[in-house]
Each structure stands twice: as C-alpha cells, then as structure tokens.
Amino acid sequence: MQDNRPLWVPSEAAVAKSPIHAFMERCNADFGLSLSGFEDLHAWSVAERESFWSAVWDFCGVKGERGAKVLVNGDRMLEARFFPDATLNFAENLLSGRGEADAIVFRGEDKAEDRWSWDRLRALVSKLQQAFKALGISEGDRIAAMMPNMPETVAAMLAAASIGAIWSSCSPDFGEQGVLDRFGQIAPRLFIACDAYWYSGKLQDVGAKVATVAKSLGVPTVVVHYAGDAEAVAGKTPNASTLEAFVAPYEAREVEFTRLAFSHPLYILFSSGTTGVPKCIVHSAGGTLLQHLKEQRLHCGLQSGEKLFYFTTCGWMMWNWLVSGLASGATLCLFDGSPFAPDGNVLFDYAEAEKFAIFGTSAKYIDAVRKGGLAPRNSHDLSSLRLMTSTGSPLSPEGFTFVYEGIKEDVQLASISGGTDIVSCFVLGNPLQPVWRGEIQGPGLGLAVDVWNDDGKPVRGEKGELVCTKAFPSMPVMFWNDPDGAKYRAAYFDRFDNVWCHGDFAEWTAHGGLIIHGRSDATLNPGGVRIGTAEIYNQVEQMEEVAEALCIGQDWEDDVRVILFVRLAAGVTLSEDLIKAIKTRIRVGASPRHVPAKIIAVADIPRTKSGKIVELAVREVVHNRPVKNQEALANPEALRLFAGLSELKD
C-alpha cells in the first residue's frame, strides 16, 4: 500500500445509504442548500451553528422540548449557551427500546457472559430509580461508582440520570487514595462498588478497599455482585447492602423521567494527569447527548440494531461515549478485563460471535496485536465489521497499515481525538471521505477546529496548537469546586483569548485531515525547535526489538536534550548496535533533530489507567521534582526506574 493512495475509499452505495448523507440531503431541503460533500457540510455547520444543531436535534429524534432559542452569546465562548429554553432527560433518550431484543451484551474475559434485553434493563433502572428516591437522592446530588464495565453499571447511571442526579465513575483497579482523590472532592450521596473483578484470569478482591472508601466517604454503599461474595463485602462495609437487597422492596414499573435544562449536569469526569489532584470536569446532559448523537449517527453511521463495541473501563470517557449508543437503538457490547486474557484473540472472538459493526479500541492495543503476530483477517470472520476506531494516543502510520493488512482490508479506520475535557472528539472519521495512512479524516461537524502557531495565526503545512474558535454544546458546564471559574479558564483559555486551546500539537494534511503529534506540554524543544513525541514513537515502536518507548526533554546546559527510554522485547539487550539502529531509524524516518542524545533501557514505562504513557511525570522524576497524583497511574512503581539515573548526569 503506497502513501500516495488512500487505504480505503467509501463505495458510492455505502455513501448513499449512510445517515450522514441522509442528513445532508435533509439540510439541503430544509435550508435551501446545495451541500455536496463533507467539506461543504462542515463549513456550513460551523458558519450556521444554530441551523446545524437544530437539524441534529430533529434528525436524531431527541426526546424533549427544544424551546425557541438555539444559541445565545454565541460569539463569546465562556458565556455561550445552547438551547437555553430546552428541557430533556438524558436517560429518557437512551432507554430508546423495549422488548426482548438485546440492549446489552457482556463478557468478562472468559469468566462471565450475559445478555440483557431492553425490558430487563428498564426493569433494573426502574427499581434503582425508586431506591435512589427512597434515599432522598434528587436533582444535582452525586452518585459515585467504582465499577467494572458491566450492565449493572449502565443501569445505575441511567437511574441516576433519570432523576437528575450527577453520575461519576472509576474502575475498580484504582487504589484507595485514587478513588478518594476523585470522589472525595464531589461529596456523593451514594457509593456503588463491585465485590471483586477479573483481570488476566486472576480474581481481584476489592472488599477491603470498598470498606475503606465507604468509611471515608461516609455515605450508604451498594455492593454489586460480579466475581466475589457481595454479601460478605457488604457485611464488612459500614451502612452497606447488596444490590439485590437494595432494590428488593420495589417492583419494576414505568421509569419516570425528570426533564431538566439542557445544561443540567450529567457527568463528573476526572482528568488523568499527574500534575495535581484530578480536575473534576462537569458535563451537561444536553451537550453530551447532542454531541454523542452527532458523532455516532453521522460520523460513525450507527444505526438501530447494530452492535457497538468499545474497549474501555468506567474510568475513561470512552465509557460515557459508548453507553450513548443506546440512544440510537444500538446494542452495546461491553467487555471487562484484560484484552489479552486468555489470549490476544479474545476481542476478535467476541467481534466474530456478536457481529460487531463498530470496534473501538486504542492505538496501543492495535500495536500490541501487531507485535503479537496476530492476523485476525485470516483467523476470524469479521464480515460485519464496517468501522474500526482508535484513540488514546496517536495511531502510527504503521498502525494504519496493519489494520488493513492484518485485521480487515475493507473497513473504515477512524483515528479519533478529543478527550475527557469535551467527553467527545474534536477530530474523527466520517463515512464520506477516504482514509489516508497516518491521518485523522477531519474535524467534527459543528466544531470550528483549526491549527494555530504561537502568534495565534492559522497555519497549514506546519505544526501548531489544536484550537476550536467557536463555542460548541459539549464544552464543560464548569469544574467542580471552582466557583469563580478560574481553573476552567486557565485550563483552556489562557493561551488565546476567547479560543479553546486543547493542548494537542497538531498539523493539517494536504487531504484536509489532521495529524496529532502528541500533547503540547510534552513537546520537545531542542535548539528551540518544537518536536512532537509521537513522531519519535512512530519510528521506534515499529522496531521489533522495542516493545514500547517514552521520550522527554531533559534540561541540559541552557538547552533541552532529547532522552529516549525504551522497554525492549523479551530477550533483547540495548547493545551499541541497537542504539545505532534506533538513532538511524529516527534520523531517516523523522529528522536529525529528532535523534535522542541518550537512549536508555528501562524495565517498565508508567501509564495511566486508560493506557496513556505519562511523559510529564517521568520528566518530573528525571529533574528530581515531586510527582503529584500518582494514584492516576496503573503502575506508579515504574516511576522509580527513572530516578537518579547515572546516564543522565553527563
């Protein structure tokens, strides 16, 4: 496959039957337009935001009262308000089906399987709603959950949203302090936790952690049975009951939905960085719903009855994104545990058995499948799979190639990027345009995405800051415990006035797509030239000798020098020949400026719970500075490997 040819081109038939094509045709009819492709549609969606977002509401069949106004203060990002007169309920929109058809399919590694019909899901939501109300939980109260990615978690979130409570979740692999660093800030009225979970085939007992967290939070606790003994855990936890006992007094009935303002808080998500206590990012019910419907129906082409899968935990915003698929009538395919337990085929086995239409995962997972020597294209029937999405970190050009050579030739590959900050994507795929190697297809509809240089000027053909120059519905409502908005403004608006600066180092391509070169705060500046770390990883991590890499800039002699840490494949040692080969690969594949001054082998590389490597934390350790919020890391002990290294003293 050559770089000057697209990896995938949509067929005319597929374009004609895609929801985004139907949407564009409806907009042409309703507004007297002549839009003929994605670029036209995007330009109109940004220029005429009121018409566009109204059209999304109507096309996606949002349940609620829209009101007369669509946007006020649209020219001021911090004061802009979408649908200020609207009322809706998030859960009402997600509980879109009835009957015995599957709403949710669940697998927990090879240890657990379950199927939930729409009626079964509605029944538990109803019982939980009644139980929440009996506790006095109401609009604006917080419910916190430390749960696996399982059906009961979805039901509890929907019950919370149905009464206007605010949902916040993390995964059960967080340590006690990590859970308290998050939930301790938001003063929940109820804590929900599992009794145990599976990871890599091993039972992980969380009973003691549940009891400690519950005691610190000082609120009632509900223990959900999964892999352990819920009654035993509840018995050792203050003011706790099992889920069965919690809902036992109630009979399933019609779920009641409290319709609230478009901007009513729905979720509190937490930043995953290591620069302090996690920020509590509050997202609205209306903004989340409308943005997810737009992305899933238009950009992903999601249709009722299709199987939607994303490999995620409840501590990553992709879980919040995934569950919104219910609003389109899709069947959610949930998975909890390791994607390599019992082996690397487990997710592809799942995809084949359930006939996934959409398979969402991370760039790291795709690379791990490649390095594991797997070829699902040859071993699995993936004929139903039409879209594969990748996020979490930039997908390398080689990763793009592998998807088509090793997973499926005729599939749309959408690299996507956005984040917890907007609980959605700034840039992603679309079914109307080709996929080019190493490129994200384009910006999200309704989002005025651009790339600016340090002077605040738009640039093409060079790298700069990813920005959004106009307000959009899924901007956070606020940060929790930030009464004057100072933390919120500092996070996104300090760099450029009245413009959202996302913190990604990006570049437009000749095809109108984008490349994300890494986080802006992790870019390297040797000799004053900005270099994206992803450019180095794209070279090094294709070498079979290198399992994973992490790159930082070390302050050195009034400048910055590039330091590359490598975790090597089993049985490989960092010889002089390998160092030379790595440097040559980087020099030829990237540029001489990208070549590291030092290459150092380490046994492990620290990463967040969602799998992102933490360059900033390693940079702090190397410079002998403290690292805050280590509880955000899946393997905080790995940081010790970078302290006091003799190789960095000369």
HELIX and SHEET records of a PDB file:
HELIX    1   1 GLU A   12  ALA A   16  1                                   5    
HELIX    2   2 PRO A   19  PHE A   31  1                                  13    
HELIX    3   3 PHE A   38  ALA A   47  1                                  10    
HELIX    4   4 ARG A   49  PHE A   59  1                                  11    
HELIX    5   5 PHE A   90  LEU A   94  1                                   5    
HELIX    6   6 TRP A  118  ALA A  134  1                                  17    
HELIX    7   7 PRO A  151  SER A  162  1                                  12    
HELIX    8   8 GLU A  176  ILE A  186  1                                  11    
HELIX    9   9 GLY A  207  LEU A  217  1                                  11    
HELIX   10  10 ALA A  230  GLY A  235  1                                   6    
HELIX   11  11 LEU A  243  VAL A  247  1                                   5    
HELIX   12  12 ALA A  285  LEU A  293  1                                   9    
HELIX   13  13 LYS A  294  HIS A  299  3                                   6    
HELIX   14  14 MET A  317  VAL A  323  1                                   7    
HELIX   15  15 SER A  324  SER A  328  5                                   5    
HELIX   16  16 VAL A  346  GLU A  354  1                                   9    
HELIX   17  17 ALA A  363  LYS A  371  1                                   9    
HELIX   18  18 PRO A  376  SER A  379  1                                   4    
HELIX   19  19 PRO A  397  PHE A  402  1                                   6    
HELIX   20  20 VAL A  403  ILE A  407  3                                   5    
HELIX   21  21 ALA A  486  TYR A  492  1                                   7    
HELIX   22  22 SER A  520  ALA A  522  5                                   3    
HELIX   23  23 PRO A  526  GLY A  528  5                                   3    
HELIX   24  24 THR A  533  VAL A  540  1                                   8    
HELIX   25  25 GLU A  576  GLY A  589  1                                  14    
HELIX   26  26 PRO A  592  HIS A  594  5                                   3    
HELIX   27  27 GLU A  615  VAL A  622  1                                   8    
HELIX   28  28 GLN A  630  ALA A  632  5                                   3    
HELIX   29  29 PRO A  636  PHE A  642  5                                   7    
HELIX   30  30 SER A  646  LYS A  649  5                                   4    
SHEET    1   A 3 GLY A  64  GLU A  65  0                                        
SHEET    2   A 3 THR A  87  LEU A  88 -1                                        
SHEET    3   A 3 LEU A 260  ALA A 261 -1                                        
SHEET    1   B 2 LEU A  71  VAL A  72  0                                        
SHEET    2   B 2 ARG A  81  PHE A  82 -1                                        
SHEET    1   C 7 ALA A 112  SER A 117  0                                        
SHEET    2   C 7 ASP A 102  GLY A 108 -1                                        
SHEET    3   C 7 THR A 331  ASP A 336  1                                        
SHEET    4   C 7 LYS A 307  TYR A 310  1                                        
SHEET    5   C 7 ILE A 358  SER A 362  1                                        
SHEET    6   C 7 LEU A 387  THR A 391  1                                        
SHEET    7   C 7 GLN A 412  SER A 415  1                                        
SHEET    1   D 5 ILE A 166  CYS A 170  0                                        
SHEET    2   D 5 ARG A 142  MET A 146  1                                        
SHEET    3   D 5 LEU A 190  CYS A 194  1                                        
SHEET    4   D 5 THR A 221  VAL A 224  1                                        
SHEET    5   D 5 ALA A 240  THR A 242  1                                        
SHEET    1   E 2 ALA A 196  TYR A 199  0                                        
SHEET    2   E 2 LYS A 202  ASP A 205 -1                                        
SHEET    1   F 3 PRO A 265  PHE A 270  0                                        
SHEET    2   F 3 CYS A 280  SER A 284 -1                                        
SHEET    3   F 3 MET A 478  PHE A 479 -1                                        
SHEET    1   G 3 SER A 417  GLY A 419  0                                        
SHEET    2   G 3 SER A 424  LEU A 428 -1                                        
SHEET    3   G 3 GLY A 442  PRO A 443 -1                                        
SHEET    1   H 4 VAL A 449  TRP A 452  0                                        
SHEET    2   H 4 GLY A 464  CYS A 468 -1                                        
SHEET    3   H 4 TRP A 500  TRP A 508 -1                                        
SHEET    4   H 4 LEU A 514  ARG A 519 -1                                        
SHEET    1   I 3 VAL A 546  TRP A 556  0                                        
SHEET    2   I 3 ASP A 559  LEU A 568 -1                                        
SHEET    3   I 3 LYS A 598  ALA A 601  1                                        
END                                                                             
